[in-house]
Amino acid sequence: MSGLADLILGRPLATEEEQGERVGPLRGVSILGLDALASAAYGPEALLTILVPLGAQALVHVTGVMLVIVGLLVVVYLSYRQTIDAYPGGGGSYTVAKENLGKWPSLVAAAALSVDYVLNVAVAVSAGVGALVSAIPGLLPYTLWLCLALLLLLVLVNLRGVRATGAAWMVPTYAFVATLSIVLVFGGVKALAAGGHPEPVVPPPALPPATEGLTLWLLVRAFANGCTAMTGVEAVSNGVPIFRKPPERGARRTLGAIIAILVALLVGISLVARAYHVGATPPAQAGYESVLSQLTGAVIGRGWFYGVTIASIVSVLALSANTSFADFPRLCRLLAQDRYLPEPFEHRGRRLVFTHGIVVLALLSGVLLVVFQGVTDALIPLFAFGAFLAFTMSQSGMVEHWRRRRGNRLKLAMNGLGAVGTGVTCLVIVASKFVEGAWISILLAGLAVAMYAGMRRHDDRLKRAIHAADEPLSVAGTREPLVVVPMRGWDRVSIEALRFAMHLADDVVVAQVLTGDREVDDLTGRWKRLVAAPVRHAKKEPPRLVVLRSEYRRLFAPLVEMVDKLIEENPDRQVVVVVPELVDRAWFSFLVHPHTAALLREAFLLEGRPHLVVVSVPYYVCAGRVCIGRASSK
Amino acid sequence: MSGLADLILGRPLATEEEQGERVGPLRGVSILGLDALASAAYGPEALLTILVPLGAQALVHVTGVMLVIVGLLVVVYLSYRQTIDAYPGGGGSYTVAKENLGKWPSLVAAAALSVDYVLNVAVAVSAGVGALVSAIPGLLPYTLWLCLALLLLLVLVNLRGVRATGAAWMVPTYAFVATLSIVLVFGGVKALAAGGHPEPVVPPPALPPATEGLTLWLLVRAFANGCTAMTGVEAVSNGVPIFRKPPERGARRTLGAIIAILVALLVGISLVARAYHVGATPPAQAGYESVLSQLTGAVIGRGWFYGVTIASIVSVLALSANTSFADFPRLCRLLAQDRYLPEPFEHRGRRLVFTHGIVVLALLSGVLLVVFQGVTDALIPLFAFGAFLAFTMSQSGMVEHWRRRRGNRLKLAMNGLGAVGTGVTCLVIVASKFVEGAWISILLAGLAVAMYAGMRRHDDRLKRAIHAADEPLSVAGTREPLVVVPMRGWDRVSIEALRFAMHLADDVVVAQVLTGDREVDDLTGRWKRLVAAPVRHAKKEPPRLVVLRSEYRRLFAPLVEMVDKLIEENPDRQVVVVVPELVDRAWFSFLVHPHTAALLREAFLLEGRPHLVVVSVPYYVCAGRVCIGRASSK
């Protein structure tokens, strides 16, 4: 087992090896930047899709809207740079909001991000598989299985640790940047050379005739849609601790690189698309072709380079899920440290990553994928909202941060601009997509806030209940416990339990239940010879035998009844039930054995009796040819 | 909970109430006879389907083949009458083979029946739902859910006990017999009045032209197919104990009634079908109409009576699964008594039926239904084989029974005739259906035999390992156990466990594991004041504190390692690990808690260490507003 785990996940890393797992900006981009970079593939397309009713007019306006988005992106970048410097220990929206705005805003930020991260995984995985399936239609029936396989791959790579993840995704990340840059530069040069009207190698589909006039609302909706190009930008500020020391420098450089590449791609795409008359084709209809595919075809043609470009775009789309895998477990860890989530989210697993968060993220997004059968288009409108709500909380927190410190007016202004910009965008997104699905995001985020707060409340209650302050152990003489041994018959398993029970106390009751269904010897006749006589001979008090007959053939009910009576009659004593347990290690034993011991333990514990302790005394028997335990020591 | 169970399943019955649960022949027919009677609905159809290639000639031969089948049926009836008399305690094939032929033949009989019973449930349920769905096509997408719902209904009714089951199915059973009898008598009278050529009310589809000539092989295959009409006949001999005293009389009358009705229906159907020129239509093709539907239409027309008749036929088809529910659990009980199956199959549940067998039968056939998506036509060829193999084993056993007793030559001859008849039929079925699927039945039956024998072998080994004969308890002075208490911090849960541990022995080691992931106080500094001083003051040996630091952030590994070392160093002492367990009864607690105590227990027990006992000491905290246990007693 351990050999197999080593093979798949790598050898366990000691806590001191943490420094060695840290990365620089080169890997940082592929770990934290995939979500942001992939935005270049769908942001311009989302924007153009809204403008389809304008026909060829769309291309006149796309650059303008795109410039507004890029402006906002730059503001967000500058604000997050400041956040990284101010919170070098990891300044995700949750931390910033918690430090500056208080509990509830921080939970809102955490909930918004959680929903965003889970949706991002489902949408990215299904987008990647969707592209693969439309390239190889024979795979269509296996869509869901492919999605789940990709999810499993993401889990396994991320469980191998931060460095391994960075290495794994480096090739697709930089292939994406390189191929797309070549297309855009080449297209730009050709367009300039042709005086703005280049001849396409493969002409894109003609733009449809205009069906609507230009309205402000249309431009606003195009902006809201295009803002999906900004999702994923917050990832770096949350993941600062993965960088080599000083981490804030690595994080700053990584964020700068991501934003620079993203801005270049977004501006490049909108300009080259305009030059080549490339618009969006209506999605989910015959003749659909993505904007980047049209663009590559028009600039370069349909040769091998086209294939490489499209393959790298599809890989990055699918792998943009990785940003969630890097950040969600960290967010959960912070929440668990503040006891808004259970403790296991805090533990670093074998490769120093937060295993529990990774697995929970995969399960939640896996459920979404299964429910939507691997086609999650319906989820896309849900999803920019969470990111922008988190932006807004983070930027507002930073404004408060500078306000408290006084004096740094420029920084305050920058974060204020960011807060206003992202806040307004968030409202625009809600207004323009409320019916389409933004309301579901709002509902889910609300539920997440309630869940986090509820867990903390419950944990506080538990903490109070078990708190022992600094009081020393009280050794005041409690009375010896009263011991009950349920026995089915006279065999080694029961004998072992009886001997253990007699260690515990002098006051032992043996209870035998006869149901009448299986023939079991009533022990009454043999008790004196088997037990009472030898024990008396050793000058001890012999255990009492009680035979219970179960009218309704229940094995447990008479026992539980008897124990309850004993508890009632002995309020000052602890009652210990010693259950004989046969441990059979054959692989099929779970099918064969009635699990009496385990069920009995549950029966006693679940009902919550005070002063009751249940002990199973195991007796091991041979499994296959290997004998372990007592049986072998005879 | 108990109120709900009472409502659904009825109040628990005491073991003495068993007599009141027994039934007479009237209910007996509906409990044990549905499988046999439903055969009238598909046996003639199965026979006619094989003869379709003969065209109108088919009707000339159907009566002949049917008479052979009825002859065999009468022989089987007479043989089983003798079996019932000879084994009034229940003489299923398994018992008869075991008593007379030995272990392996009896396991073959049991395996054949088990396979037959499971297949019967799946096929009957899907046949019933199939008929319903073809009447109301809107239900087609819910086929599987309807199948599972019907299965659940069968489980619930059977869990209510034998009497309740008999009462529930009485109406459909006798409606089936009554409506079909009316159709046949009416048809027969009209045919006689018309001199053998009655005018059909709704003419049946014309018989297709002959495409093949008559061959012996065709007749043999028709016979093999028609023999499905005999499945279910063995049920009564297996279910004798459900009848009122003297049970053999009730069983004999029930079997007689079932056979008489079945023979009348089979002969009637073949004669009236011939008179009205009703043949089989090719199944699973457009224009398919069942033989009984054609017959009812031809004799009575398509009015309300047609509806009632078809509805009763469909109900009986679906409910013929009930025979399996009556017999399979009894067979399992017999196997469990001989330790070929685990013990729980022996226990009678709240209503004195063998709950475990009922549930296992439902699960197995439920799996078949899910795998085949509720359409189990493919399973039909698998299924007469098991019944006839069981017949043969039972009849051969009876031959041996009489041979040993000597003298009763007539009875021996009768059972001998039965054995030869059913044995030859079994071979015919295998030969004619081997490729279609009989090989799967043979394989499954073989696996079942291997499983039964394997369970017995395993159980024998366990029995030997735990056998204690009559040796009295040895009270020789074993040394006091060594106790280990894993503690996370100083709280009430841990304190409770420590106090219990100090009861167990003077030699207590407290182990604290620090993983570095969650901040937990190292207890070293406070140990003297909190524990050592007060314990010394009470003139006892204070527990030792061991702090373990886990380099790989594992909570359990260092503990297990330490305990293993203790075991090795103290081969003559028992080591007891006392695990503090927080019992939180909030409904969501299973999501919130790390289950450390349970996992720790498993970690210790699964590895099978000798001389190790694991104890959890529970500490109860409030759930919602109700506080139970220690927390409330403060």
Interface residues (C-beta under 8 A of the other chain):
Chain A: P12 L13 A14 T15 E16 P342 E343 P344 E346 H347 R348 G349 R350 M455 H458 D459 R461 L462 A465 I466 H467 A468 D470 E471 P472 L473 S474 V475 T478 E480 P481 W490 D491 R492 V493 S494 I495 L498 R499 F500 M502 H503 L504 T515 G516 D517 R518 R526 R529 L530 V531 A533 P534 V535 H537 A538 K540 E551 Y552 R553 Q574 L582 V583 D584 R585 A586 F588 L591 V592 H593 P594 L605 G608 R609 P610 H611 L612 V613 V614 V615 S616 V617 P618 Y619 Y620 V621 C622 I628 G629 R630 A631 S632 S633
Chain B: P12 L13 A14 T15 E16 P342 E343 P344 E346 H347 R348 G349 R350 M455 H458 D459 R461 L462 A465 I466 H467 A468 D470 E471 P472 L473 S474 V475 T478 E480 P481 W490 D491 R492 V493 S494 I495 L498 R499 F500 M502 H503 L504 T515 G516 D517 R518 R526 R529 L530 V531 A533 P534 V535 H537 A538 K540 E551 Y552 R553 Q574 L582 V583 D584 R585 A586 F588 L591 V592 H593 P594 L605 G608 R609 P610 H611 L612 V613 V614 V615 S616 V617 P618 Y619 Y620 V621 C622 I628 G629 R630 A631 S632 S633
